[in-house]
Amino acid sequence: MAQSVSWSTASTVAKQIAKRFPSITSYELAELKDDFEELVPRAESLVSELTGLTSPFSAKALVVDRAGWIDANLKSYQRILESVKGGILSEAPIVGLDYVAGAQVGALIGYISSRVLGQYDLIFGSSEADTGGSIYFVGSNLVALERNLGFPKKQFRLWVALHEMTHRFQFEAVSWLKPTFTELVSTMLSVKTPVPSDFINVAIRVFDSIKDGKNPIPPGGLAELLASKEQAEALEKITVLMSIAEGHGDWVMNRAAKEEIPEAYRFHSLLSTRRTSASGVAKVLSQLLGLEAKMRQYEVGEKFIEAIEERSPGAIDDLFESRENLPTLEELAEPTLWLSRVKGVGLK
């Protein structure tokens, strides 16, 4: 299988970008590790108690710096791409383009590494997949937010742990969720590589949008602009799936430990603002990379979860019962349509 991405280039670029942001002391890193050693099992218990979800695997939580998070994610990206048969990696690369692709991947990962707080690493295409994924907490970013926004450390760290633990239970306890996600990702990556005519068509679409006074960049960023029909359908389904996953994560983290995290809703309010506050070059970059769409997934998904649970308590269990119960994009925007289809709840 041909190698189409220079992973060493990606790593170098990403870490150079990450170095531009403040780091933390060894004392602060050690404190974080001690705290999460205590808080992760507590989060596991709280999420299980609220959702009824469990996992057959022990939680694997790691506190890392930005470079450590970059290494873990590049490994995951490489594993995903190499697992796709007959797709974008099956064609011989044009000399030099693997370095260009590496620089692009590195720029993306480097930028995200300055913002991510925690991450559940969904194992894909590896023998490790049968033992669950790991949870990463990016120490530098957590400490920076705590300092800048005056967050009480233990409360905030438990709150973040609740969100990532929810993702862990979603993908390890809901039998159809991980296979569905991996199938959609494979579809996204298995189609042909874009050819020059694709880029010409994109340029025409962008020009027409600008001429009509519209934002030329769609919600999914460049990926959506270059997507084929098959890819676009998979991208739409991934958007729905991740909106539900992120929205459910936020819904749980704000309710699982009310007594232990009295400032949960302040955290939620300030971080929601942070997610949508990019401006200037950062905003354009977020649009190009599709990050704005990802940020909206939290809000749209949580509103959907809140709506179905308020109208029909226990509806979340039905949502995770089967792949067929995932909402469509239309139902995601209008939860009563989903309730009518799945629960038989009237539209009054």
Secondary structure, 3 states (H helix, E strand, C coil): CCCCCCHHHHHHHHHHHHCCCCCCCHHHHHHHHHHHHHHHHHHHHHHHHHHCCCCCCCCEEEEECHHHHHHHHHHHHHHHHHHCCCCCCCCCCCCCHHHHHHHHHHHHHHHHHCCCCEEEECCCCCHHHHHCCEEEEEHHHHHHHHHHHCCCHHHHHHHHHHHHHHHHHHHHHCCCHHHHHHHHHHHHHHCCCCCHHHHHHHHHHHHHHHHCCCCCCCCCCHHHHHCCHHHHHHHHHHHHHHHHHHHHHHHHHCCCCCCCCCCHHHHHHHHHHHHCCCCHHHHHHHHHHCHHHHHHHHHHHHHHHHHHHHHCCCHHHHHCCCHHHCCCHHHHHCHHHHHHHHHCCCCC
